[in-house]
């Protein structure tokens, strides 16, 4: 399978922020059950969700943790654009995964009050296979070891970049939105970088996630700085 197709599938996963969670119904004796869930990614590129014990999908997972997550970010012709279905088992996130939890709340700050409630827990989807459709004739089954990839900036390294960009380069974030996405905001707008990995980075504006892709994957903080500076210069 071409690496371009794998990167397209990864980029689609990174670009999305919610998906259709498929679980096996307890109430309806094994029939499929679909629900909408927000997600972010952990340091291995696995989807992470925050769900309540009283939710139907959580009750289903407690009985049978085989699940799927379908992502489609197209707002027009959903058949013509890329889509992704991750099939695997939903597992509880270890209690010491503070960096992943902090990442989730950067993307969904309104959910922090849920995270403090006793009936909400974090889960991650551990893939056994991935189905990617990039358009007509571009259809692939992808193995997890091909699809999953470690974020070289997870944890403290990611936070150093995020804090630096938000504190010292807010003007660049605004220019990124204008130049690359055609989104015009005021100089005092609440634009924040919330995540970065080898393929790109994410900003939020008015609780909306905006994904930016690098021209080529990067490997370390030096390359991240070079890519961000180059994009800022091009946006001036």
For each residue, the residues with C-beta under 8 A, 3 or more apart:
1: 5 6 140 142 146
2: 5 6
3: 6 7
4: 7 8
5: 1 2 8 9 132 134 138 140
6: 1 2 3 9 10 142 146 147
7: 3 4 10 11 199 217
8: 4 5 11 12 82 132 134
9: 5 6 12 13 82 84 130 132 134 140 142 147
10: 6 7 13 14 45 147 149 199
11: 7 8 14 15 199 200 211 213
12: 8 9 15 16 71 73 82 83 84 132
13: 9 10 16 41 45 47 71 84 86
14: 10 11 41 197 199 200 202 211
15: 11 12 73 211
16: 12 13 19 39 71 72 73 84
17: 38 39 40 107 209
18: 36 37 38 39 71
19: 16 36 37 39 47 69 70 71
20: 34 35 36 69 70
21: 34 35 36 37 49 57 67 68 69
22: 32 33 34 67 68 69 70
23: 32 33 35 56 57 60 61 64 67 90
24: 30 31 32 33 60 63 64 66
25: 28 29 30 31 32 33 56 60
26: 29 59 60 63 64
27: 56 59
28: 25 31 33
29: 25 26
30: 24 25
31: 24 25 28
32: 22 23 24 25
33: 22 23 24 25 28 56 57 60
34: 20 21 22
35: 20 21 23 55 56 57
36: 18 19 20 21
37: 18 19 21 49 51 57 69
38: 17 18 49 50 107 108 111
39: 16 17 18 19 47 48 49 69
40: 17 47 48 100 103 104 107 108 195
41: 13 14 45 46 47 48 103 151 197
42: 45 46 48 93 97 100 103 124 154
43: 99 100 150 151 154 155
44: 148 149 150 151
45: 10 13 41 42 147 148 149 150 151
46: 41 42 124 125 126 127 148
47: 13 19 39 40 41 69 86 124 125
48: 39 40 41 42 93 100 103 104 122 123 124 125
49: 21 37 38 39 90 122 123 124 125
50: 38 104 108 111 114 115 120 121 122 123
51: 37 55 57 58 61 120 121 123
52: 55 58 114 117 119 120
53: 58 59 119 120 121
54: 58 59 119
55: 35 51 52 58 59
56: 23 25 27 33 35 59 60
57: 21 23 33 35 37 51 60 61
58: 51 52 53 54 55 61 62 121
59: 26 27 53 54 55 56 62 63
60: 23 24 25 26 33 56 57 63 64
61: 23 51 57 58 64 65 67 90 123
62: 58 59 65
63: 24 26 59 60
64: 23 24 26 60 61
65: 61 62 89 90 91
66: 24 87 88 89
67: 21 22 23 61 87 88 89 90 125
68: 21 22 85 86 87 88
69: 19 20 21 22 37 39 47 85 86 125
70: 19 20 22 83 84 85 86
71: 12 13 16 18 19 83 84 85 86
72: 16 78 81 82 83 84
73: 12 15 16 81 82
74: 77 78 80 81 82 83
75:
76: 80 81
77: 74 80 81
78: 72 74 81 83
79:
80: 74 76 77 135 136
81: 72 73 74 76 77 78 135
82: 8 9 12 72 73 74 132 133 134 135
83: 12 70 71 72 74 78 132 133
84: 9 12 13 16 70 71 72 130 131 132 133
85: 68 69 70 71 130 131 132
86: 13 47 68 69 70 71 125 127 130
87: 66 67 68 127 128 129 130 131
88: 66 67 68 125 126 127 128 129 144
89: 65 66 67 125 126 128
90: 23 49 61 65 67 123 124 125 126
91: 65 123 124 125 126
92: 121 122 123
93: 42 48 97 100 101 121 122 123 124
94: 97
95:
96:
97: 42 93 94 100 101 122
98: 101 102
99: 43 102 103 154 155
100: 40 42 43 48 93 97 103 104 122 124
101: 93 97 98 104 105 115 122
102: 98 99 105 106
103: 40 41 42 48 99 100 106 107 158 194 195
104: 40 48 50 100 101 107 108 111 115 122
105: 101 102 108 109 111 112 115
106: 102 103 109 162 192 194 195 204
107: 17 38 40 103 104 194 195 202 204 209
108: 38 40 50 104 105 111 112
109: 105 106 112 207
110: 113 207
111: 38 50 104 105 108 114 115
112: 105 108 109 115 116
113: 110 116 117
114: 50 52 111 117 120
115: 50 101 104 105 111 112 120 122
116: 112 113
117: 52 113 114 120
118:
119: 52 53 54
120: 50 51 52 53 114 115 117
121: 50 51 53 58 92 93
122: 48 49 50 92 93 97 100 101 104 115
123: 48 49 50 51 61 90 91 92 93
124: 42 46 47 48 49 90 91 93 100
125: 46 47 48 49 67 69 86 88 89 90 91
126: 46 88 89 90 91
127: 46 86 87 88 130 144 147 148
128: 87 88 89 144
129: 87 88 141 142 143 144
130: 9 84 85 86 87 127 141 142 143 144 147
131: 84 85 87 139 140 141 142
132: 5 8 9 12 82 83 84 85 139 140 142
133: 82 83 84 138 139 140
134: 5 8 9 82 138 139 140
135: 80 81 82 138
136: 80
137:
138: 5 133 134 135
139: 131 132 133 134
140: 1 5 9 131 132 133 134
141: 129 130 131
142: 1 6 9 129 130 131 132 146 147
143: 129 130 146 147
144: 88 127 128 129 130 147 148
145: 148
146: 1 6 142 143
147: 6 9 10 45 127 130 142 143 144
148: 44 45 46 127 144 145
149: 10 44 45 198
150: 43 44 45 154
151: 41 43 44 45 154 158 197 198
152: 157 197 198 218 219 220
153: 157 158 161 196 197 198 221 224
154: 42 43 99 150 151 157 158
155: 43 99 158 159
156: 159 160
157: 152 153 154 160 161 221
158: 103 151 153 154 155 161 162 195 196 197
159: 155 156 162 163
160: 156 157 163 164 221
161: 153 157 158 164 165 193 196 221 224
162: 106 158 159 165 166 193 194 195 196
163: 159 160 166 167
164: 160 161 167 168 169
165: 161 162 168 169 170 172 173 193 228
166: 162 163 169 170 173 192 193
167: 163 164 170
168: 164 165
169: 164 165 166 172 173 228 232
170: 165 166 167 173 174 191
171: 174 175 187
172: 165 169 175 176 228 231 232 235
173: 165 166 169 170 176 177 191 192 193 203
174: 170 171 177 178 185 187 189 191
175: 171 172 178 179 232 235 236
176: 172 173 179 180 181 203 212 231 232 235
177: 173 174 180 181 183 184 185 191 203 205 210
178: 174 175 181 182 183 184 185 235
179: 175 176 234 235
180: 176 177 212 231 235
181: 176 177 178 210 212
182: 178
183: 177 178 205 210
184: 177 178
185: 174 177 178 189 191 205
186: 189
187: 171 174
188:
189: 174 185 186 205
190: 205 206
191: 170 173 174 177 185 203 204 205
192: 106 166 173 203 204 205
193: 161 162 165 166 173 196 201 202 203
194: 103 106 107 162 202 203 204 209
195: 40 103 106 107 158 162 201 202
196: 153 158 161 162 193 200 201 202 224
197: 14 41 151 152 153 158 200 201
198: 149 151 152 153 214 217 218 219
199: 7 10 11 14 213 214 217
200: 11 14 196 197 211 212 213 214
201: 193 195 196 197 211 212 214 228
202: 14 107 193 194 195 196 209 210 211 212
203: 173 176 177 191 192 193 194 209 210 212
204: 106 107 191 192 194 207 208 209 210
205: 177 183 185 189 190 191 192 208 210
206: 190
207: 109 110 204
208: 204 205
209: 17 107 194 202 203 204
210: 177 181 183 202 203 204 205
211: 11 14 15 200 201 202
212: 176 180 181 200 201 202 203 231
213: 11 199 200
214: 198 199 200 201 217 218 227
215: 227
216:
217: 7 198 199 214
218: 152 198 214 223 224 226 227
219: 152 198 223
220: 152 223 224
221: 153 157 160 161 224 225
222: 225 226
223: 218 219 220 226 227
224: 153 161 196 218 220 221 227 228
225: 221 222 228 229
226: 218 222 223 229 230
227: 214 215 218 223 224 230 231
228: 165 169 172 201 224 225 231 232
229: 225 226 232 233
230: 226 227 233 234
231: 172 176 180 212 227 228 234 235
232: 169 172 175 176 228 229 235 236
233: 229 230 236
234: 179 230 231
235: 172 175 176 178 179 180 231 232
236: 175 232 233
